Amino acid sequence: MTPEKTKHSAIDPELAKLRSEIHKIAKDVKGQFGLYLKHLESGKEMAIDADKIFPLGSVFKIPVMMEVYRQASEGLVSLDEKLKLEPRYYCIGSGILQYLSPGLELTVRDLITLMIIATDNTASEMLWKRVGIQRVNMLMRELGLHKTSIYLPWREGFLLTMGVGPYKELSVQEAARTWKGLSDHDRMRILSQIDSEFANLSVDEFRNKYEALYGFKEEKKFKQQREYDQVFDNLSTPREIGHLLEKILKGEAVSKDASEHMLALLMRNLQPSSLPQFLSDDVMVAARSGVTAGTVNNAGIIFVTSKSHVVLCVFFKRLEEKDPEKAQAAEARIARLVCDHFSRVK
């Protein structure tokens, strides 16, 4: 972990002590660690490798949600518009829509709810293709987030890790290395080809092929999949995701009304996040987690009190096979340390 300057740390020995305690927890997990925190009311910040790039897992759904609300605010999309569930949208992994029948119609508002609260991959696929795959990245650049790269819908991502597309004859390492060296234009061309070629793939066949490779519970996944997941995923940094959460909390993400809706959804997230695990039941947390092979991320806002809020992004990558559970426990312990520390800040 590379030392970084921490705002106020030179004049705040208590913040320096907190940093040291966080390091002690993180070093017990074998992998690369990054953290960004900001106490909104005092402006105090801490950054530990906060500008390193990490695979996001389902944390990517925050920028997708933000772009959908942006387009709704400009009249490009209506939250009441209905989208039809079709074979080309079905995605395995998280979510309930993959088990429902084609032809079902859901509003954009419903799909946002499913994407965030139930981390539904099919919902994110439908929304992302409605607003435009490249448009999410364009919003990130407009917000000044130059290290964030949100370009890979998970349906196409899953298919890539199953060996479809141009890399089926390559080893995992060769495929990952080749993909990493491509331009955004070439990547979009390949994703478009996969979308077109597999538009009529039934979800049952999709799931069966995946489980034949990785097992019903993905028990055969880790060693092979970790190399894929470090590359075939959306990317960002703890600091840049933290900045998005800060905008949501301050009412600056699209609009005050949109920010309130986004915050409410993040507070009702049904996918377990590590951040509140060791916190008191009366401490509210708005969070989004992201877990893939070798990656465990948690990004959230801790409501220390009604007048004290901490943005906390804790990311781990390149974990060993037995370490994801350790990483989740470490992130929960770090959240408790951070909450306790700022509960004492006037």
C-alpha positions as CSV (number, residue, x, y, z in Angstrom):
1,M,0.0,0.0,0.0
2,T,1.4,3.3,-1.1
3,P,1.3,6.1,1.5
4,E,-0.9,9.0,0.4
5,K,-1.5,12.4,1.9
6,T,-4.6,12.6,4.0
7,K,-6.4,15.9,4.4
8,H,-6.0,17.2,8.0
9,S,-3.8,14.2,9.0
10,A,-0.8,16.4,9.8
11,I,-2.9,18.3,12.4
12,D,-5.2,15.5,13.5
13,P,-3.4,12.8,15.5
14,E,-6.7,11.0,16.0
15,L,-7.2,10.6,12.2
16,A,-3.7,9.4,11.9
17,K,-4.4,6.8,14.6
18,L,-7.6,5.7,12.8
19,R,-5.5,5.3,9.6
20,S,-3.0,3.1,11.5
21,E,-5.8,0.9,12.9
22,I,-7.3,0.5,9.4
23,H,-3.9,-0.6,8.0
24,K,-3.7,-3.3,10.7
25,I,-7.0,-4.8,9.7
26,A,-6.4,-4.6,6.0
27,K,-2.9,-6.2,6.1
28,D,-4.5,-9.5,7.4
29,V,-6.2,-9.9,4.0
30,K,-3.9,-11.1,1.2
31,G,-4.8,-8.9,-1.8
32,Q,-4.7,-5.3,-2.9
33,F,-6.6,-2.8,-0.7
34,G,-7.9,0.7,-1.4
35,L,-9.9,3.0,0.8
36,Y,-11.5,6.4,0.5
37,L,-13.5,8.1,3.3
38,K,-14.8,11.6,3.8
39,H,-16.7,13.0,6.7
40,L,-19.0,15.4,5.0
41,E,-19.6,17.9,7.8
42,S,-16.0,18.4,8.8
43,G,-14.4,17.8,5.4
44,K,-11.9,15.4,6.8
45,E,-10.7,12.8,4.3
46,M,-8.5,9.7,4.3
47,A,-7.1,8.0,1.2
48,I,-5.2,4.7,1.1
49,D,-4.4,3.8,-2.5
50,A,-7.7,5.5,-3.3
51,D,-6.7,6.3,-6.9
52,K,-5.9,2.7,-7.9
53,I,-8.2,1.1,-10.3
54,F,-10.4,-1.8,-9.1
55,P,-13.0,-4.1,-10.8
56,L,-16.4,-2.8,-9.6
57,G,-18.7,-5.8,-9.5
58,S,-22.2,-4.6,-8.9
59,V,-21.0,-1.2,-7.7
60,F,-21.3,-0.2,-11.4
61,K,-25.0,0.0,-11.0
62,I,-24.7,3.3,-9.2
63,P,-23.4,5.1,-12.3
64,V,-26.1,3.3,-14.5
65,M,-28.8,4.5,-12.1
66,M,-27.5,8.0,-12.2
67,E,-27.5,8.2,-16.0
68,V,-31.1,6.8,-16.1
69,Y,-32.2,9.6,-13.8
70,R,-30.2,12.2,-15.8
71,Q,-32.0,11.2,-19.0
72,A,-35.4,11.2,-17.2
73,S,-34.7,14.7,-16.0
74,E,-34.1,15.8,-19.6
75,G,-37.1,14.1,-21.0
76,L,-35.1,11.5,-22.9
77,V,-36.6,8.6,-20.9
78,S,-39.8,8.5,-18.8
79,L,-39.7,6.7,-15.5
80,D,-43.2,5.4,-16.4
81,E,-42.1,4.1,-19.8
82,K,-42.5,0.3,-20.1
83,L,-39.8,-2.0,-21.4
84,K,-40.5,-5.5,-22.5
85,L,-38.5,-8.4,-21.1
86,E,-36.9,-10.2,-24.2
87,P,-34.4,-13.0,-24.6
88,R,-31.6,-10.6,-25.5
89,Y,-31.8,-9.0,-22.0
90,Y,-31.7,-12.1,-19.8
91,C,-28.7,-12.2,-17.6
92,I,-27.7,-14.9,-15.1
93,G,-26.3,-14.2,-11.6
94,S,-28.2,-11.9,-9.3
95,G,-31.8,-11.1,-9.6
96,I,-35.3,-12.5,-10.1
97,L,-36.2,-11.3,-13.6
98,Q,-34.0,-14.1,-15.2
99,Y,-36.7,-16.6,-13.9
100,L,-39.7,-14.8,-15.3
101,S,-41.3,-15.2,-18.7
102,P,-40.5,-13.2,-21.8
103,G,-43.0,-10.5,-22.7
104,L,-43.3,-9.1,-19.2
105,E,-43.5,-5.3,-19.2
106,L,-41.9,-3.3,-16.4
107,T,-41.5,0.5,-16.0
108,V,-38.2,2.1,-16.0
109,R,-38.9,3.0,-12.3
110,D,-39.5,-0.7,-11.5
111,L,-36.3,-1.7,-13.2
112,I,-34.2,0.9,-11.3
113,T,-35.7,-0.5,-8.1
114,L,-34.9,-4.1,-9.0
115,M,-31.4,-3.1,-10.1
116,I,-30.5,-1.4,-6.9
117,I,-32.5,-3.1,-4.2
118,A,-32.3,-6.7,-5.5
119,T,-29.1,-6.1,-7.6
120,D,-30.9,-7.6,-10.6
121,N,-28.5,-8.1,-13.5
122,T,-31.3,-8.4,-16.1
123,A,-32.8,-5.1,-14.9
124,S,-29.4,-3.4,-15.3
125,E,-29.1,-4.9,-18.8
126,M,-32.5,-3.5,-19.9
127,L,-31.9,-0.1,-18.5
128,W,-28.4,0.2,-19.8
129,K,-29.3,-0.7,-23.3
130,R,-32.3,1.7,-23.2
131,V,-30.1,4.7,-22.3
132,G,-27.1,3.7,-24.4
133,I,-24.1,1.7,-23.4
134,Q,-21.6,4.5,-24.0
135,R,-23.7,7.2,-22.4
136,V,-22.8,6.2,-18.8
137,N,-19.1,6.7,-19.4
138,M,-19.9,10.1,-21.0
139,L,-21.6,11.1,-17.8
140,M,-18.7,10.0,-15.7
141,R,-16.3,12.2,-17.9
142,E,-18.7,15.1,-17.5
143,L,-18.5,14.7,-13.8
144,G,-14.7,14.7,-13.9
145,L,-14.2,11.0,-13.2
146,H,-11.5,10.1,-15.6
147,K,-10.5,6.7,-14.2
148,T,-14.0,5.3,-14.1
149,S,-14.8,3.0,-17.1
150,I,-18.4,1.8,-17.2
151,Y,-18.8,0.0,-20.5
152,L,-19.5,-3.7,-20.0
153,P,-23.1,-5.0,-19.4
154,W,-23.0,-8.2,-17.4
155,R,-24.8,-10.3,-19.9
156,E,-22.0,-9.8,-22.4
157,G,-19.5,-10.0,-19.5
158,F,-20.7,-13.4,-18.5
159,L,-20.6,-14.6,-22.1
160,L,-17.1,-13.4,-22.5
161,T,-16.0,-15.4,-19.5
162,M,-17.6,-18.4,-21.0
163,G,-15.3,-18.2,-24.0
164,V,-17.6,-16.8,-26.6
165,G,-16.5,-14.0,-29.0
166,P,-13.1,-13.7,-30.5
167,Y,-11.2,-15.3,-27.6
168,K,-12.6,-18.8,-27.5
169,E,-9.3,-20.3,-28.7
170,L,-7.2,-18.4,-26.2
171,S,-6.2,-19.3,-22.6
172,V,-7.8,-17.2,-19.8
173,Q,-4.6,-15.2,-19.4
174,E,-4.2,-14.6,-23.1
175,A,-7.8,-13.5,-23.5
176,A,-7.6,-11.1,-20.5
177,R,-4.3,-9.7,-21.7
178,T,-5.7,-9.1,-25.3
179,W,-8.9,-7.5,-24.0
180,K,-6.9,-5.2,-21.8
181,G,-4.9,-3.8,-24.7
182,L,-8.0,-3.0,-26.9
183,S,-9.3,0.5,-27.5
184,D,-12.8,1.4,-26.4
185,H,-14.0,1.3,-30.0
186,D,-12.8,-2.2,-30.5
187,R,-14.4,-3.4,-27.2
188,M,-17.7,-1.9,-28.2
189,R,-17.5,-3.6,-31.6
190,I,-17.0,-7.0,-29.9
191,L,-19.8,-6.4,-27.4
192,S,-22.1,-5.4,-30.2
193,Q,-21.2,-8.6,-32.1
194,I,-21.9,-10.8,-29.0
195,D,-25.2,-9.0,-28.4
196,S,-26.3,-9.7,-32.0
197,E,-25.0,-13.3,-32.2
198,F,-26.6,-14.4,-28.9
199,A,-29.8,-12.3,-29.0
200,N,-32.0,-15.4,-29.1
201,L,-30.1,-17.4,-26.5
202,S,-32.6,-18.7,-24.0
203,V,-31.8,-18.0,-20.4
204,D,-32.0,-21.8,-19.6
205,E,-29.4,-22.6,-22.2
206,F,-27.3,-19.6,-21.0
207,R,-27.5,-20.9,-17.4
208,N,-26.8,-24.5,-18.3
209,K,-23.7,-23.7,-20.3
210,Y,-22.4,-21.5,-17.4
211,E,-23.0,-24.1,-14.8
212,A,-21.4,-26.8,-17.0
213,L,-18.2,-24.7,-16.9
214,Y,-18.3,-23.4,-13.3
215,G,-20.7,-25.6,-11.3
216,F,-24.1,-25.0,-9.9
217,K,-22.7,-22.9,-7.0
218,E,-19.8,-21.6,-9.0
219,E,-17.6,-24.0,-7.0
220,K,-15.2,-24.5,-10.0
221,K,-15.1,-20.8,-10.8
222,F,-12.4,-19.1,-8.7
223,K,-9.0,-19.8,-10.1
224,Q,-10.0,-19.4,-13.8
225,Q,-12.6,-16.7,-13.2
226,R,-10.3,-14.4,-11.1
227,E,-8.2,-13.5,-14.2
228,Y,-11.2,-12.8,-16.2
229,D,-12.9,-10.7,-13.5
230,Q,-9.9,-8.4,-13.1
231,V,-10.3,-7.3,-16.8
232,F,-13.8,-8.2,-18.1
233,D,-15.5,-5.9,-15.6
234,N,-16.3,-2.2,-15.2
235,L,-13.6,-0.3,-13.4
236,S,-13.2,2.7,-11.1
237,T,-11.4,3.9,-7.9
238,P,-12.5,4.2,-4.3
239,R,-12.1,8.0,-4.5
240,E,-14.2,8.4,-7.7
241,I,-17.1,6.2,-6.4
242,G,-16.9,8.1,-3.2
243,H,-17.4,11.3,-5.1
244,L,-20.5,9.9,-6.7
245,L,-22.0,9.0,-3.3
246,E,-21.1,12.5,-2.0
247,K,-23.1,14.1,-4.8
248,I,-26.1,11.8,-4.1
249,L,-26.0,12.7,-0.4
250,K,-25.7,16.5,-1.1
251,G,-28.5,16.4,-3.6
252,E,-26.2,17.2,-6.5
253,A,-26.6,14.0,-8.5
254,V,-28.8,15.2,-11.4
255,S,-31.2,17.0,-9.1
256,K,-32.2,17.2,-5.5
257,D,-35.3,15.1,-6.1
258,A,-33.4,12.5,-8.1
259,S,-30.7,12.3,-5.5
260,E,-33.3,11.7,-2.8
261,H,-34.7,8.8,-4.8
262,M,-31.3,7.3,-5.4
263,L,-30.4,7.6,-1.7
264,A,-33.6,5.9,-0.7
265,L,-33.0,3.0,-3.0
266,L,-29.4,2.6,-1.7
267,M,-30.7,2.5,1.9
268,R,-33.1,-0.3,1.0
269,N,-30.5,-2.5,-0.6
270,L,-31.4,-6.2,0.0
271,Q,-28.0,-7.5,-1.0
272,P,-26.0,-7.8,2.2
273,S,-23.3,-5.2,2.5
274,S,-20.4,-5.7,4.9
275,L,-20.5,-2.1,6.0
276,P,-23.4,-2.3,8.6
277,Q,-22.6,-5.7,9.9
278,F,-21.0,-4.5,13.1
279,L,-22.8,-1.2,13.4
280,S,-25.7,-0.6,15.8
281,D,-29.2,-1.2,14.4
282,D,-30.0,2.5,14.7
283,V,-27.1,3.5,12.4
284,M,-28.5,3.8,8.8
285,V,-26.3,2.9,5.8
286,A,-26.9,3.6,2.1
287,A,-24.7,1.1,0.3
288,R,-23.9,-0.9,-2.8
289,S,-21.6,-3.9,-2.7
290,G,-19.8,-5.7,-5.5
291,V,-18.4,-9.2,-5.3
292,T,-16.7,-11.1,-8.1
293,A,-14.0,-13.8,-8.1
294,G,-11.1,-12.1,-6.2
295,T,-12.8,-8.8,-5.7
296,V,-14.9,-7.6,-2.7
297,N,-16.0,-4.0,-2.7
298,N,-18.3,-2.0,-0.5
299,A,-19.2,1.6,-1.1
300,G,-21.6,3.5,1.1
301,I,-22.7,6.4,3.2
302,I,-22.8,5.9,7.0
303,F,-25.3,8.0,8.8
304,V,-23.4,8.4,12.1
305,T,-26.1,10.7,13.3
306,S,-28.7,12.7,11.5
307,K,-26.1,15.5,11.3
308,S,-23.0,13.5,10.7
309,H,-22.3,11.5,7.5
310,V,-19.3,9.5,6.3
311,V,-18.8,8.4,2.7
312,L,-16.8,5.2,2.9
313,C,-15.5,3.1,0.0
314,V,-13.4,0.0,0.9
315,F,-12.2,-2.1,-2.0
316,F,-10.1,-5.3,-2.2
317,K,-8.9,-7.1,-5.4
318,R,-6.7,-10.0,-6.4
319,L,-7.8,-11.9,-3.4
320,E,-6.8,-15.5,-2.9
321,E,-9.5,-18.2,-2.9
322,K,-10.1,-18.3,0.9
323,D,-9.9,-14.5,1.4
324,P,-13.2,-13.0,0.1
325,E,-14.8,-13.8,3.4
326,K,-11.9,-12.3,5.3
327,A,-12.2,-9.2,3.1
328,Q,-15.9,-8.8,3.9
329,A,-15.2,-9.2,7.6
330,A,-12.3,-6.6,7.4
331,E,-14.6,-4.1,5.6
332,A,-17.2,-4.5,8.4
333,R,-14.5,-4.0,11.1
334,I,-13.2,-0.9,9.2
335,A,-16.8,0.5,9.0
336,R,-17.2,0.1,12.7
337,L,-13.9,1.9,13.4
338,V,-14.8,4.7,11.1
339,C,-18.3,5.1,12.6
340,D,-16.9,5.0,16.2
341,H,-14.3,7.6,15.3
342,F,-16.7,10.1,13.8
343,S,-19.3,9.6,16.4
344,R,-16.8,11.5,18.6
345,V,-16.3,14.3,16.1
346,K,-18.3,17.4,17.1
